[in-house]
Amino acid sequence: LSRRSRLSFDTVTVDRTLKVRLHRQLYETLRSYILEGRIGAGMSLPATRTLAQHLGVGRNTVVAAYDQLLAEGYVEAQSGSGTRVASRLQSPIHARQENALAHPPGLSHRGELMASQPQPPRSPGKLNFHPGFPERATFPFSTWARLLARNARRRSDDILGYQSFAGYWQLREAIAEYLAVARGVNCGPDQVIVVTGAQAALDLVARLLLDGGETAWLEEPGYLGARSALLGGGAELAALRVHRRGWELGDPDLPPPRLIYVTPSCQWPLGTIMRLDERLQLLAIAERHNAWIIEDDYDGEYRFRGQPVQALRGLDLSQRVIYVGTFGKTLFSSLRIGFLVVPPSRASAFERALSVTGQFAPLLLQATLADFIREGYFAAHLKRMRRLYVRRQTDFIELCRRELSAWMDVSENDAGMQILGWLNPPFDDRAVARAALRYGVDVQPISINYRHDTPRHGLLLGYAGLDDREIVKAVNGLRAAFQSLNPTRAAPATNRRVAPSNKKRMDLS
Amino acid sequence: LSRRSRLSFDTVTVDRTLKVRLHRQLYETLRSYILEGRIGAGMSLPATRTLAQHLGVGRNTVVAAYDQLLAEGYVEAQSGSGTRVASRLQSPIHARQENALAHPPGLSHRGELMASQPQPPRSPGKLNFHPGFPERATFPFSTWARLLARNARRRSDDILGYQSFAGYWQLREAIAEYLAVARGVNCGPDQVIVVTGAQAALDLVARLLLDGGETAWLEEPGYLGARSALLGGGAELAALRVHRRGWELGDPDLPPPRLIYVTPSCQWPLGTIMRLDERLQLLAIAERHNAWIIEDDYDGEYRFRGQPVQALRGLDLSQRVIYVGTFGKTLFSSLRIGFLVVPPSRASAFERALSVTGQFAPLLLQATLADFIREGYFAAHLKRMRRLYVRRQTDFIELCRRELSAWMDVSENDAGMQILGWLNPPFDDRAVARAALRYGVDVQPISINYRHDTPRHGLLLGYAGLDDREIVKAVNGLRAAFQSLNPTRAAPATNRRVAPSNKKRMDLS
């Protein structure tokens, strides 16, 4: 041992009062000495017996520390003569690294693009007026917990080991049966691909059906989540304009599409239902261009007059409509189970590609959901929710008209879990959303759904998840927010006369 | 009503013995008549009273069917004179559609590429020798089920409504604490991004850190899942060759990287642990090129001599190492919870981009896992598994040497849940895997992990998940598979003399 190294080791100590075990303490001290260059490459460590005596510990403690340093390559064994710092190490290591760039590389252009269009964040602890959040008080959580625990105790291969990337077979069967009855979609279980929610489904189709630079038609205004997924996949977006009266399918400025994204059951955010003649025209356009259609049926279950309208997929004989569904709106949003219906001839490719993206839902939840559907709880819950939401929508609209009509105009919608409220000029919906947050209400501005055109301003109000007490608080919060932005205007109370002057604003066509 | 339309309606009937409700039956019949062109555009439907009399049903039944057709756009109301088929419809619709292409469009080039490199599928019902599957018999499922049910009954916003896209905060805290103690990685909870497993993490980094055409170094042989994810992201791959003795970091043919993917704790598939001097050299290379490093620490918890080796991320002062971890190997593979550790300055961008890809794990499972870690069950389970696996590895190697040494050469490994068995020439590992399947054993050929070089043939044998009885059956199955491919060679029983002749084959350097 050189004099210098001997000096270094005099400062090595261990502390018996710490919870960290002694050999670990010793390992960490020696490691930091090496990294900091206090013991240089090639220098010998004291003999284990010597260091043990110095520290007043058992020799095994020192041996364990040396073994770990040896295993990690900090030291090497000298033939016949103990242990020395690895000769390959150029020290001081940490001092050298600190000279390196202290900041990491940047994201890719694609990564920046994806990060620039996130889903709107929620603010926890506020009244949640965001669209798409279902009622939770009446969800049968004890049943759900019981089914879940039953599956969680199983150790069989189907739930623990074997991962069919396209999903749990019994769930795929249950979804196919449900779609036939409820949405008029006929497909086999092999065509159902289960993923971690509708957003994952959109991300997957954007990559599997489009190459970078190809054209996708996106509704304008249209769903932000779809826009982000398509942009992330490198698509060139073209605006398929939508008004209250319908989709502008004949727009001559539209370039030939490779993919068309639509929400025919309840247009996001306008709430319009696509007419049959438009559906047939859309199918004909897609056939002409050999394009895919993505039908995002995010809440097609909820139509309050008559039966739900049959899905576009049910009219499609040429298998070019990919149906996207989710249980996040019908059960609860953090469940993270959605699915696609794909053509039989593409099912295997989807499954294989899915194994690369990792967007598969945990089998435990899939099995529990399959039980929940098969044992009738899902249908019963939907039925109950449909009744509840129709009443809530009526009450909510009445409340809005009474309390908010000076600033916002709402009208009934046959479908969906949210209501569009158009703002009277000159309100900016982002400013309103910010103000609402100050009054404890978390709302989503509609302008985020515009990309090409000057946005119209409004709020997409998810009334479905708020109970009678909460909805009153939420509307009062909105009212206070409007007043704070426009303090000169008195509260209109039951003044219905403002309605006609808003009519013009409502007409989007 | 014209004579022709009257004739059509004579054939309309309903069947009271069916479970389908009468108005639904009537709707479906009329709908198919319209789609098939039996009732043309503009033609009148009978008055509701007339049709009700003809069918012998209540008038409300006909009104409900007409309302649904009206809602879906098949018919329109004529002012003052009943209902007619929508004049915009050009019939026959279905006959026209059947002339269209009966097959859907193709996948994108990217989609085809992703689908061409799937994760190796498992064969259910076979003895599972695939790498990466943990023991299940001793997993505390009743504890897990109890924690799960407890969380499933909660209705609070944190678990049902509010979705922080980067994960459940308490889980992120628990992971950060665990990493500091177990893997020598110091990070804050805000740097931990929870995703649906390690594959999702790889898919995410391939897109967020690389643009199409940029260079990624991938170990050769290297993990197929990483290769697929990087190719799916458009990366150009360069082979960072690995041998038993180490990583060829000085290879002059390697182009400048944008990203480097490595498995330093236990190289996949060779099992090598990266030496400290190699780790420092790798960090220096990444700094020189301002490249990212992806450290896939898929089973770094399992090292059987001494403590686990500290993660590469723990040595990195410039925040360019993205650490990828998973609970699929330590708990159970279908849990689908993995995570990344990212630089603080990039955490928000990762979270936002993740909201676009939908690769977030269900909050219910995240909350349950957080409880499982915080209440000490995870540490206890790991400790138990470490003891179990070290014994299983010893037994397994002894068994292989006794039963399979004529065909395959295995050696101990300090780390990991799988053992590499090199095949004696001229065996093709895919042929062996196919033969093994016939004898009830599902194994993974090593050649799938080669991309640039001629593959060496071997099996990556996941011994960890098989109990004493299963491992004997699995080895017997392999033995039978070898014999079926090479029937002239007698079983070597305890013939240890074959070992030396295999040594040369073992030396990969």
Boltz contact constraints between the chains, C-beta under 6 A:
constraints:
  - contact:
      token1: [A, 67]
      token2: [B, 306]
      max_distance: 6.0
  - contact:
      token1: [A, 68]
      token2: [B, 306]
      max_distance: 6.0
  - contact:
      token1: [A, 68]
      token2: [B, 307]
      max_distance: 6.0
  - contact:
      token1: [A, 71]
      token2: [B, 306]
      max_distance: 6.0
  - contact:
      token1: [A, 72]
      token2: [B, 276]
      max_distance: 6.0
  - contact:
      token1: [A, 72]
      token2: [B, 309]
      max_distance: 6.0
  - contact:
      token1: [A, 73]
      token2: [B, 275]
      max_distance: 6.0
  - contact:
      token1: [A, 73]
      token2: [B, 276]
      max_distance: 6.0
  - contact:
      token1: [A, 74]
      token2: [B, 276]
      max_distance: 6.0
  - contact:
      token1: [A, 88]
      token2: [B, 277]
      max_distance: 6.0
  - contact:
      token1: [A, 89]
      token2: [B, 277]
      max_distance: 6.0
  - contact:
      token1: [A, 93]
      token2: [B, 280]
      max_distance: 6.0
  - contact:
      token1: [A, 97]
      token2: [B, 317]
      max_distance: 6.0
  - contact:
      token1: [A, 98]
      token2: [B, 317]
      max_distance: 6.0
  - contact:
      token1: [A, 100]
      token2: [B, 287]
      max_distance: 6.0
  - contact:
      token1: [A, 100]
      token2: [B, 318]
      max_distance: 6.0
  - contact:
      token1: [A, 101]
      token2: [B, 318]
      max_distance: 6.0
  - contact:
      token1: [A, 104]
      token2: [B, 319]
      max_distance: 6.0
  - contact:
      token1: [A, 104]
      token2: [B, 320]
      max_distance: 6.0
  - contact:
      token1: [A, 104]
      token2: [B, 343]
      max_distance: 6.0
  - contact:
      token1: [A, 105]
      token2: [B, 290]
      max_distance: 6.0
  - contact:
      token1: [A, 105]
      token2: [B, 292]
      max_distance: 6.0
  - contact:
      token1: [A, 107]
      token2: [B, 208]
      max_distance: 6.0
  - contact:
      token1: [A, 107]
      token2: [B, 349]
      max_distance: 6.0
  - contact:
      token1: [A, 108]
      token2: [B, 209]
      max_distance: 6.0
  - contact:
      token1: [A, 108]
      token2: [B, 210]
      max_distance: 6.0
  - contact:
      token1: [A, 108]
      token2: [B, 211]
      max_distance: 6.0
  - contact:
      token1: [A, 109]
      token2: [B, 211]
      max_distance: 6.0
  - contact:
      token1: [A, 110]
      token2: [B, 207]
      max_distance: 6.0
  - contact:
      token1: [A, 110]
      token2: [B, 211]
      max_distance: 6.0
  - contact:
      token1: [A, 111]
      token2: [B, 208]
      max_distance: 6.0
  - contact:
      token1: [A, 111]
      token2: [B, 353]
      max_distance: 6.0
  - contact:
      token1: [A, 114]
      token2: [B, 353]
      max_distance: 6.0
  - contact:
      token1: [A, 114]
      token2: [B, 356]
      max_distance: 6.0
  - contact:
      token1: [A, 115]
      token2: [B, 349]
      max_distance: 6.0
  - contact:
      token1: [A, 115]
      token2: [B, 352]
      max_distance: 6.0
  - contact:
      token1: [A, 115]
      token2: [B, 353]
      max_distance: 6.0
  - contact:
      token1: [A, 118]
      token2: [B, 352]
      max_distance: 6.0
  - contact:
      token1: [A, 118]
      token2: [B, 355]
      max_distance: 6.0
  - contact:
      token1: [A, 119]
      token2: [B, 355]
      max_distance: 6.0
  - contact:
      token1: [A, 122]
      token2: [B, 162]
      max_distance: 6.0
  - contact:
      token1: [A, 124]
      token2: [B, 162]
      max_distance: 6.0
  - contact:
      token1: [A, 128]
      token2: [B, 161]
      max_distance: 6.0
  - contact:
      token1: [A, 136]
      token2: [B, 155]
      max_distance: 6.0
  - contact:
      token1: [A, 136]
      token2: [B, 160]
      max_distance: 6.0
  - contact:
      token1: [A, 141]
      token2: [B, 153]
      max_distance: 6.0
  - contact:
      token1: [A, 144]
      token2: [B, 152]
      max_distance: 6.0
  - contact:
      token1: [A, 145]
      token2: [B, 149]
      max_distance: 6.0
  - contact:
      token1: [A, 145]
      token2: [B, 152]
      max_distance: 6.0
  - contact:
      token1: [A, 145]
      token2: [B, 153]
      max_distance: 6.0
  - contact:
      token1: [A, 148]
      token2: [B, 148]
      max_distance: 6.0
  - contact:
      token1: [A, 148]
      token2: [B, 152]
      max_distance: 6.0
  - contact:
      token1: [A, 149]
      token2: [B, 145]
      max_distance: 6.0
  - contact:
      token1: [A, 149]
      token2: [B, 149]
      max_distance: 6.0
  - contact:
      token1: [A, 152]
      token2: [B, 144]
      max_distance: 6.0
  - contact:
      token1: [A, 152]
      token2: [B, 145]
      max_distance: 6.0
  - contact:
      token1: [A, 152]
      token2: [B, 148]
      max_distance: 6.0
  - contact:
      token1: [A, 153]
      token2: [B, 141]
      max_distance: 6.0
  - contact:
      token1: [A, 153]
      token2: [B, 145]
      max_distance: 6.0
  - contact:
      token1: [A, 155]
      token2: [B, 136]
      max_distance: 6.0
  - contact:
      token1: [A, 157]
      token2: [B, 124]
      max_distance: 6.0
  - contact:
      token1: [A, 160]
      token2: [B, 136]
      max_distance: 6.0
  - contact:
      token1: [A, 160]
      token2: [B, 332]
      max_distance: 6.0
  - contact:
      token1: [A, 160]
      token2: [B, 334]
      max_distance: 6.0
  - contact:
      token1: [A, 161]
      token2: [B, 128]
      max_distance: 6.0
  - contact:
      token1: [A, 162]
      token2: [B, 122]
      max_distance: 6.0
  - contact:
      token1: [A, 162]
      token2: [B, 124]
      max_distance: 6.0
  - contact:
      token1: [A, 163]
      token2: [B, 334]
      max_distance: 6.0
  - contact:
      token1: [A, 196]
      token2: [B, 196]
      max_distance: 6.0
  - contact:
      token1: [A, 196]
      token2: [B, 358]
      max_distance: 6.0
  - contact:
      token1: [A, 197]
      token2: [B, 358]
      max_distance: 6.0
  - contact:
      token1: [A, 199]
      token2: [B, 358]
      max_distance: 6.0
  - contact:
      token1: [A, 200]
      token2: [B, 358]
      max_distance: 6.0
  - contact:
      token1: [A, 203]
      token2: [B, 357]
      max_distance: 6.0
  - contact:
      token1: [A, 203]
      token2: [B, 358]
      max_distance: 6.0
  - contact:
      token1: [A, 207]
      token2: [B, 110]
      max_distance: 6.0
  - contact:
      token1: [A, 208]
      token2: [B, 107]
      max_distance: 6.0
  - contact:
      token1: [A, 208]
      token2: [B, 111]
      max_distance: 6.0
  - contact:
      token1: [A, 209]
      token2: [B, 108]
      max_distance: 6.0
  - contact:
      token1: [A, 210]
      token2: [B, 108]
      max_distance: 6.0
  - contact:
      token1: [A, 211]
      token2: [B, 108]
      max_distance: 6.0
  - contact:
      token1: [A, 211]
      token2: [B, 109]
      max_distance: 6.0
  - contact:
      token1: [A, 211]
      token2: [B, 110]
      max_distance: 6.0
  - contact:
      token1: [A, 228]
      token2: [B, 356]
      max_distance: 6.0
  - contact:
      token1: [A, 229]
      token2: [B, 356]
      max_distance: 6.0
  - contact:
      token1: [A, 232]
      token2: [B, 356]
      max_distance: 6.0
  - contact:
      token1: [A, 275]
      token2: [B, 73]
      max_distance: 6.0
  - contact:
      token1: [A, 276]
      token2: [B, 72]
      max_distance: 6.0
  - contact:
      token1: [A, 276]
      token2: [B, 73]
      max_distance: 6.0
  - contact:
      token1: [A, 276]
      token2: [B, 74]
      max_distance: 6.0
  - contact:
      token1: [A, 277]
      token2: [B, 88]
      max_distance: 6.0
  - contact:
      token1: [A, 277]
      token2: [B, 89]
      max_distance: 6.0
  - contact:
      token1: [A, 280]
      token2: [B, 93]
      max_distance: 6.0
  - contact:
      token1: [A, 287]
      token2: [B, 100]
      max_distance: 6.0
  - contact:
      token1: [A, 290]
      token2: [B, 105]
      max_distance: 6.0
  - contact:
      token1: [A, 292]
      token2: [B, 105]
      max_distance: 6.0
  - contact:
      token1: [A, 306]
      token2: [B, 67]
      max_distance: 6.0
  - contact:
      token1: [A, 306]
      token2: [B, 68]
      max_distance: 6.0
  - contact:
      token1: [A, 306]
      token2: [B, 71]
      max_distance: 6.0
  - contact:
      token1: [A, 307]
      token2: [B, 68]
      max_distance: 6.0
  - contact:
      token1: [A, 309]
      token2: [B, 72]
      max_distance: 6.0
  - contact:
      token1: [A, 317]
      token2: [B, 97]
      max_distance: 6.0
  - contact:
      token1: [A, 318]
      token2: [B, 100]
      max_distance: 6.0
  - contact:
      token1: [A, 318]
      token2: [B, 101]
      max_distance: 6.0
  - contact:
      token1: [A, 319]
      token2: [B, 104]
      max_distance: 6.0
  - contact:
      token1: [A, 320]
      token2: [B, 104]
      max_distance: 6.0
  - contact:
      token1: [A, 332]
      token2: [B, 160]
      max_distance: 6.0
  - contact:
      token1: [A, 334]
      token2: [B, 160]
      max_distance: 6.0
  - contact:
      token1: [A, 334]
      token2: [B, 163]
      max_distance: 6.0
  - contact:
      token1: [A, 334]
      token2: [B, 363]
      max_distance: 6.0
  - contact:
      token1: [A, 336]
      token2: [B, 362]
      max_distance: 6.0
  - contact:
      token1: [A, 343]
      token2: [B, 104]
      max_distance: 6.0
  - contact:
      token1: [A, 349]
      token2: [B, 107]
      max_distance: 6.0
  - contact:
      token1: [A, 349]
      token2: [B, 115]
      max_distance: 6.0
  - contact:
      token1: [A, 352]
      token2: [B, 115]
      max_distance: 6.0
  - contact:
      token1: [A, 352]
      token2: [B, 118]
      max_distance: 6.0
  - contact:
      token1: [A, 353]
      token2: [B, 111]
      max_distance: 6.0
  - contact:
      token1: [A, 353]
      token2: [B, 114]
      max_distance: 6.0
  - contact:
      token1: [A, 353]
      token2: [B, 115]
      max_distance: 6.0
  - contact:
      token1: [A, 355]
      token2: [B, 118]
      max_distance: 6.0
  - contact:
      token1: [A, 355]
      token2: [B, 119]
      max_distance: 6.0
  - contact:
      token1: [A, 356]
      token2: [B, 114]
      max_distance: 6.0
  - contact:
      token1: [A, 356]
      token2: [B, 228]
      max_distance: 6.0
  - contact:
      token1: [A, 356]
      token2: [B, 229]
      max_distance: 6.0
  - contact:
      token1: [A, 356]
      token2: [B, 232]
      max_distance: 6.0
  - contact:
      token1: [A, 357]
      token2: [B, 203]
      max_distance: 6.0
  - contact:
      token1: [A, 358]
      token2: [B, 196]
      max_distance: 6.0
  - contact:
      token1: [A, 358]
      token2: [B, 197]
      max_distance: 6.0
  - contact:
      token1: [A, 358]
      token2: [B, 199]
      max_distance: 6.0
  - contact:
      token1: [A, 358]
      token2: [B, 200]
      max_distance: 6.0
  - contact:
      token1: [A, 358]
      token2: [B, 203]
      max_distance: 6.0
  - contact:
      token1: [A, 359]
      token2: [B, 359]
      max_distance: 6.0
  - contact:
      token1: [A, 362]
      token2: [B, 336]
      max_distance: 6.0
  - contact:
      token1: [A, 363]
      token2: [B, 334]
      max_distance: 6.0
